[in-house]
Amino acid sequence: MLQYMGQINDGISAQFVMTPTLAIDLPVMGCGTWAWGNRLLWGYDETMDGELQQVFNRCVAAGVTLFDTGDSYGTGRLNGRSEQLLGRFAREYKGANADRLCLATKLAAYPWRLTRGSMVRAGQGSIARLGRVDLAQLHWSTANYAPWQEWALLDGLCDLVDRGLARGVGLSNFGPDRLRQVHRKFQERGVPITTLQVQYSLLSTYPVTELGLKETCDELGIRLIAYSPLGLGLLTGKYDPQKSLPKGIRGLLFRQLLPGLQPLLDCLGAIAQVRSKTIAQVALNWCIAKGTIPIPGAKSVAQAAENLGAIGWLLDAGEVAELDRVAAGLDRVMVQNIFQSR
Ligand SMILES: NC(=O)c1ccc[n+]([C@@H]2O[C@H](COP(=O)([O-])OP(=O)(O)OC[C@H]3O[C@@H](n4cnc5c(N)ncnc54)[C@H](OP(=O)(O)O)[C@@H]3O)[C@@H](O)[C@H]2O)c1
């Protein structure tokens, strides 16, 4: 296993771990791009593109070289926008760590994608927008509603690697039982599963803790990616039901959740103060301390810069235990993805 410590100008260090199976570098933290092109939930508009490119550049230069996108990202006529922006930013980037870039997209298990060929065509569509696909992930498991559907799609995912269209494969929203079944199938095809991503944060520990998903991933040699690691923005401490809430569905959700979150925000705040860090940085570092790769979404350079302050240090066992204890005592936590399988 190759380890690389990248030292960057502003003192942030990023550690890369070469996965034992494939030559894909996975940094300790990545960056999510769901918001890039999404008007409905995230309030995106095209005037943000210049700043998003700066977000990209800043992250890569600091060693945050994993970018997560999806072929379903982008609302309405902006469908595919996240992949297009990422593709352009990657093409134009000439700075440090360019050779370590990992563009990870998620191919949707749409009901009309029924054959392995449809998955290969989906991958080719993503390559057209991104320029290349390093990690092709199945966006969700169909186990909860059409368990037969995903086998052909998983074969298509392996075909992408066999045909040299993707460097590796990953999964998303799979639980340990289904993961084991899929792992057996992929072993027969001789294609290792590089990563699995699930929702994971101090506000969402299912299925990692409750179903033992991290242990299963460790046993199978799969790296676990934590999506929505900031609880969609709740774990930054910037929202307040009396003063500021985001527009739309997030605002409605946050209005319900925020009043019960104060003990956790207080605990995060106390640790942040001792560490001279911010609440968001502590929340992200908790994911790293749990052995996962968080991929926080960032819509501005300021957010990206703050999130980069989550790497290069580690919470100690006592701080992690205290956060676990307070989080476990919360009445209400984040809603689960309906596609998450067991
Ligand atoms: N596989 C799946 O099914 C799945 C599902 C969801 C997400 N994902 C992936 O995971 C990525 C991350 O999750 P997410 O975007 O859902 O949620 P998140 O990372 O928990 O929260 C991201 C949002 O929090 C706010 N934020 C981020 N950094 C901040 C900072 N330092 N200070 C203040 N506010 C900050 C921004 O929104 P505001 O400024 O608007 O508050 C940002 O868009 C996604 O982009 C996507 O790539 C995958």
The ligand as an ORCA input file, in Angstrom:
! r2SCAN-3c Opt
* xyz 0 1
  N     -25.083      8.694     -3.324
  C     -26.088      9.460     -3.027
  O     -27.252      9.048     -3.108
  C     -25.814     10.860     -2.569
  C     -26.820     11.594     -1.918
  C     -26.521     12.889     -1.479
  C     -25.256     13.418     -1.682
  N     -24.311     12.702     -2.345
  C     -22.963     13.271     -2.616
  O     -22.423     13.774     -1.406
  C     -22.055     15.138     -1.593
  C     -22.129     15.901     -0.281
  O     -23.409     15.830      0.282
  P     -24.445     17.034      0.223
  O     -23.998     18.025     -0.768
  O     -25.768     16.389      0.079
  O     -24.448     17.642      1.697
  P     -23.337     18.160      2.713
  O     -22.006     17.920      2.178
  O     -23.698     17.583      4.026
  O     -23.679     19.728      2.766
  C     -23.265     20.544      1.708
  C     -23.855     21.929      1.836
  O     -23.553     22.514      3.093
  C     -23.231     23.897      2.917
  N     -21.807     24.020      3.273
  C     -20.766     23.253      2.876
  N     -19.615     23.616      3.461
  C     -19.918     24.649      4.251
  C     -19.146     25.467      5.128
  N     -17.857     25.246      5.309
  N     -19.787     26.465      5.796
  C     -21.097     26.671      5.642
  N     -21.879     25.936      4.827
  C     -21.300     24.932      4.127
  C     -23.496     24.223      1.454
  O     -24.875     24.541      1.245
  P     -25.557     25.950      1.688
  O     -24.521     27.020      1.576
  O     -26.703     26.107      0.760
  O     -26.011     25.715      3.092
  C     -23.260     22.885      0.810
  O     -23.836     22.737     -0.442
  C     -23.019     15.618     -2.683
  O     -22.579     16.833     -3.275
  C     -23.000     14.433     -3.604
  O     -21.836     14.431     -4.405
  C     -24.554     11.424     -2.760
*
